[in-house]
Amino acid sequence: MLAIERRNAILTALREENHVVVSELAKVFDVSEETVRRDLDKLEKEGLVVKTYGGAVISENNSLELPYVIRKKRNVQAKQKIAELAASIVSDGETLILDASSTAVFIAQRLKTKKDITLITNSIEVLIELSDVTGWKIISTGGSLKERSCALVGNQAEECLNRFHVDKAFISCKGVDAEHGFSDSNEMHAAVKRCMMASASQIFFAVDSSKFGRLSFTTISKFAGIDAVITDEKPSDEWLQIFAANEMDCIYPEVENV
């Protein structure tokens, strides 16, 4: 196993267990404890973990962006449900925007049966996912590659989006807060998402249920002007009342898997 693969595995374990122990990791990876400590040192310097006596915990700094290879493996079933719902409201011939999120890749997969779609994205992973689709017009925003995210951001991406007008935009976020609305961990990501919103007739936030009640580093948008939230399970009555008060629909599976 390469060092980067081992560090990504450590991050995955931290996300699942909240805490890791050096001696246990050394056994799992069949490496020395010193090797594990060096991995944790690097992750701590990147701001992703906080070292503790004999191990480490995940950093609570919401301004940090976890590597895409970690994010795409989290909440997979929730993202699949969201993707199915998103695809159900897309018609043949529509123009769409997908952001650079792991959820957007699942949506792209579900959209492949649609015909004559024009799709704009700043996601390298979405571009790769749709590279075998025929009969579509797929547009990359261009821009600067944001580390760890497979996202194209910056002035070039924003200027590209400002030139277009689409039917629907599907946007993700790191948190949904009753007071502050939709938030993200990085201002460059948030700036691109705001341009996506400005370019769309209808705006849908694709948000798995773990994001409700969370507030991340920077606000993408308040609730006003958002058409709907698409999520993987029915939110609490309190959240449904908040959405209704802001004239937002909430789209979720009618029948949940038990």
N, C-alpha and C positions, 0 to 999 in steps of 0.2 A: 504494500500500500504506500502510495506517495504521501509526503508530508501534508500537502494541501488536502488530500482526501481524508487523512486522519484528522486534521483540524476541522474539516466540515462534519465529520462523524461526531466529533466532540461537541460541536455546536448543536447537532441534532439531538444528542443525548441530553444536553443542557436544556433544550427547549421542552423535552419530554419529562425530564426528572427534576429540573431546576437546580440540581447540584451534582457534581461529579467528584470522584475520589481518585487521586493520582495512582495509587496502588492497583485499584480495580481497572483503570484504563490501561495500565501497563500490561496486565494479564490479557485483557480483551484484544489489544493490538499486537501482543507478543513483542513488545519493545521495552526498553529500560525505563525506569521511573524518571530518570534525567531527561530522556527524550520527551516524555509527556510534559515535564515541567517546562521544557523549551517551547513546546506547542502552546502551553497556557501563557507563557511569557509573551509570545507573539500575538495571541488573541487579546491579551490584556492591553498591549500597546495599541492595538487597533480599536480598543474601546468596546469590544464585544463581550468580554467576561471580566469578572472581578475575582482575583485569586484569594483563596482562603487557606487556613491551615490545613494542609493535606489535600487540597482540591481547588474547586472554583465554583462560582455561581454565575448565572447569566446577568449581564449588565442591564440595569433598568433604564438606561439612557435612551429615550424614545427617539432621539434625533439620529440614531444610527440605522443604517440600512443593512439588514442581514443579506448574505450572499443569495443570489437567485436559486442556486442549487439546493439551498436549505429551504427557502420559501415555497418552492414548487412541490415539495414533499409534505407540506403541512396542510391539514384540513382538506384532504383530497376529496372525500365524499361530499363535503359542503360545497366545494368549488364545482363539482360535477352537477349538483342539483341547481346551483345558480346558473351554470352554463346552459342547462336544459331549458330553464325558464327564460333566459335571455334569448335563446334561439327561437323560442316559441312566439316571440313578439316581433321577429324580423321577417319581412316579406321579400320575395324575389324582387330584384331590381332596385333595392334600397341602397343608399349611401350611408356608410357607417364609419365611426372612429372607435378604435380599441386602444387602451393605454398600455403601458409596459408593466403589466402585473402578471403574476402567475395565474390569477383568475382569468385574465384576458386570453391566455393560451388555451384554457379549457373551453372558453366561449368560441374561440376560433375553430377548435376541433368540431364543436357541435354545429357550426354554421356551414360546414363543407357541403351539405346537401342542398343549400340554397343556390339559386341561379342568378347570374348577371348582377353580382354584388360589386360595388365599389367600396373599398376599405382603405382607410388611412390609419397608420399606426407608427408609433415611435419605438416599438418593441422588436428587437432582433429575433427573439424567440417566436413571436407571432409570424414574422416574415418567413422564418424557416418552416414553421408548422404549415403555412399556406403555400409553400413553394410548389406543391404538386397539384394545386387547384387550377382547373382550366375554366375559361369563360368569365373570369373575374378581372377587375382592374384593381391592382394592389399598389398603394403608394406609400413609400417610406418618407417620413418627415425629414430625414437627415438630422444632423446635429452632432454634438460631442458625446462620446460613449461615457456613461456614468459607471464608475467602478462598482463591481459586485451586483449590478442590477440588470444587465443586458438592455438598458434603456438609452435612447438618444435624447439628449436634453440641450438646453441652451438657446441662444438667439436664433440659430438656423432652424431648429425644430419649431420654435414659437412663430417665426415669420412664415414658415410653410403652412402651419395650421391656420393662420390668419387669412390666407388666400382662399380657403375653401368654406363651403357651407354644406352640411350633411343632414340627413334625416335624424339619425340617432347616434349618441355617444354613450359608450359603456365605460365607466370610470371606477376605479377602486380607491380605497383609502386605508389608512392604518387605524383610524378610530372614528366613532360616531358619538358625539357628545350633545346632550340636550340643549346646552347653552351655546356652544361654539360651532356646532355643525360637524362637517366632515374635515378630517385633518390627516396630515401625512408627516412622514419622518424627515423629509428633505424639501427645502424651499425650491430647488431646481425642478424636482418632480412636480411639486404643487403648481409651479408657474406654468408648466406645460399642460397640466390638467385643466387649469383655468382657461387656457387658450382653446382646448378641446371643447369645453363647455360653451364658450362664446361662438363656436363654429357650428353648433348643433341646434336643430329645432326642438329635439327632445333629449333630455339628459337623464340617464339612469345610473345610479350608484350601485355597483355590484359589491355587496358587503356580507361576509359570512358572520354568523351570529356572535362569534367571539369578539368582534370589534365594537359591539354596542356597549356604551358606557365607558369607552376609552377615549382619551384625548392625547394626541401625538403633538409633535413639535410645532407644526405650522398649519394654519387653517387653509383649506382649499376653498371651501364655500360654506356659507350658512345654508339653511334649508330653503329659503325663498327661491323660487324659480326652478327647483328640481322637480322633475315629473314623477319619479318613483325610485324607491329603494328595492333592489332585488336581493333576497336573502334565502338562506337554506332552511330555515324553520320559522314558525310563527313567532313573532316577537311578543313580549309581554303587552298587556292591555295599556300600560303606561306609555310604552313606545308607540303603539298604534294610535293613541290619542295625540301624542306629540306630532306624528306624521300628518294625521288628519287636520290638526290645528294649523299646520303649515301647507295644507292643500297638496300633500304628497300622497301618492298611492304607495302601498307596500305589497310587493309581489312575493309570494312564498308558496311552497308545495302545499296543495290542498290536503293531501294525505301523506303523513310522515311515516317513514319506515320505523318499525319497532324492533 
